Amino acid sequence: MTYDELIATADEHYADGRYKEAHIEYGQAISVGSARNHYCRHMRGICSRHVAEERMQKALDRPEQRQDYLDQAARWLAKSEANLDSAFDESPEIQLGHIRLEQARTEEAIARFMEMSGGNPERRLTAARTFHEESAELLAHA
């Protein structure tokens, strides 16, 4: 597949709610092209968060496998955070507010994960508030 075909396939998977598959396709696009890599990283960050949220829900639904699903959620949240950080560094200025908003949502998901794991979510909630504020400012100036 070409670079644009990989992105189109990833977008279709995303639209269908097949986030893990979309994450993989966006990653394959990054490995063969560069023109829209900031978009692919942005979308990978969103997809990773969705997969993590699915795993956290499974941890609640299947207590006998709770720790396995929480471990998986932790890995997907780390991927989300890393991809969104990269997207923010690489993206055109007009996209930065949208990425900050996604970073806020990821921080909120990490806070939920922290609560589920018995940790203190306050630092992550503070980061989420900061990202929300920065997002609003960036979007107002876009």
PEVENFEN-V768451 format. One line per field, one symbol per residue. burial: # if it has 24 or more other ideal C-beta (glycine too) atoms within 12 Angstrom, else .. Layout:
BEGIN
burial=???
END
This chain:
BEGIN
burial=.....##.###.##....############.....#####################.##.........##.###.##.###.######.##...####################.#.......#..##..##.##..#....
END
